[in-house]
Amino acid sequence: MRARMAVWQAGIAVALQEISLRDKPPAMLAVSPKGTVPVLHDPSGLVLEESLAIMRWALRQQDPDGWLHQADHPEHIQLIETNDCDFKYWLDRYKYAERYPEFDAAHYRSKAVESLIVELERRLIQTKYLCGESPRLSDIAIFPFVRQFAAVDAVWFENSPYVATRAWLRGWLEGALFSTIMDKRLAALA
């Protein structure tokens, strides 16, 4: 999702192909033996196998709203790394608590909140976006994971004290960019 958002934002024409991870096409595995998604393969032979790398690649081509502004600042890098490592670790356990019976879902949710949501709330109380008054790479990189987190127990999330985080998430969910990339008919024309 975050790679699609950046590619669409950059206005780059790509051919999207949905992949069933249970039935990976041989052509995909030939390009990317790692076998994970997303994968970007351009005509020059460039292969990118990580969504964050695809985001940066796309926005380096064209970044109309300045999402890459200060993207290499250590604070921004750390925020994304916390999301991609710590938060995602706890999020996966929260989403699939039955696979991790050592603790219950509430424990995993608490760890996810401690690892990132508290920090997002602190930031979003002060500014409209995670790193200021304009969206940046960190917003797009983190938004899909917060969306997943909120969906695990929507009632809990709606009643949680994270009012600014909910408003930020709602802004992305109700935005035209998200609607476009989720509409497979339109996104395929990216």
C-alpha positions, -999 to 999 in steps of 0.1 A, spaced: 0 0 0 27 25 9 47 17 -22 15 22 -44 8 55 -27 43 68 -35 43 56 -71 9 71 -77 19 104 -60 50 105 -82 28 100 -113 49 70 -125 32 46 -149 36 11 -137 19 -22 -145 5 -36 -113 2 -74 -108 -16 -89 -79 4 -118 -65 -10 -147 -45 18 -155 -20 6 -191 -21 11 -193 -59 40 -170 -68 44 -167 -105 77 -181 -119 83 -147 -137 83 -129 -103 106 -155 -87 130 -151 -117 132 -114 -110 131 -116 -72 141 -150 -58 133 -136 -23 97 -141 -32 82 -113 -12 60 -84 -22 62 -57 -33 87 -60 -61 95 -33 -86 112 -43 -118 119 -15 -143 130 -18 -179 166 -9 -170 168 -40 -149 165 -23 -116 149 -46 -90 136 -32 -57 122 -57 -32 113 -34 -2 83 -10 -1 104 17 15 130 15 -13 102 17 -39 88 47 -22 121 65 -22 128 55 -58 94 68 -70 96 101 -51 131 107 -64 116 107 -99 90 132 -89 79 145 -55 52 171 -61 43 177 -25 78 174 -10 73 141 8 111 135 8 118 168 25 140 159 55 134 122 48 171 116 56 170 134 89 178 109 117 146 117 135 125 107 105 146 76 98 143 65 134 105 69 133 102 47 102 126 21 116 106 19 149 75 13 128 91 -12 105 108 -32 132 94 -28 168 58 -18 159 54 -43 131 67 -71 154 41 -63 180 14 -56 154 18 -91 139 14 -107 173 -16 -85 180 -32 -94 147 -25 -131 150 -25 -135 188 -37 -171 184 -4 -180 167 15 -165 197 -2 -180 227 25 -169 252 4 -138 258 -31 -126 250 -40 -100 223 -43 -72 249 -6 -77 259 5 -75 223 -17 -44 217 -1 -28 248 34 -35 235 25 -21 201 11 11 217 43 15 238 65 9 208 49 36 185 14 48 191 23 68 221 50 86 201 26 92 172 1 107 195 27 130 211 37 142 177 2 146 163 -10 166 193 16 192 183 14 191 145 -10 180 118 14 153 104 41 132 120 70 156 112 53 189 108 24 207 91 28 189 57 28 151 49 62 135 47 76 101 38 72 90 74 34 96 73 30 75 42 54 48 54 37 44 88 0 50 79 -7 15 65 5 -2 96 -15 21 119 -45 12 97 -39 -25 103 -35 -18 140 -68 1 142 -86 -27 123 -77 -55 148 -101 -41 173 -118 -11 159 -141 -6 189 -110 -5 212 -92 19 189 -122 42 186 -124 44 224 -87 47 230 -71 79 243 -53 84 210 -75 111 196 -49 128 174 -37 95 160 -73 86 151 -78 119 134 -46 116 114 -55 80 104 -90 91 94 -75 119 72 -55 94 52 -84 69 50 -108 95 37 -83 111 13 -84 108 -25 -50 92 -27 -60 62 -5 -93 58 -23 -75 58 -57 -48 32 -48 -74 10 -32 -96 11 -64 -79 -17 -84 -94 -4 -116 -78 30 -112 -46 20 -95 -38 -4 -123 -36 26 -146 -9 42 -124 
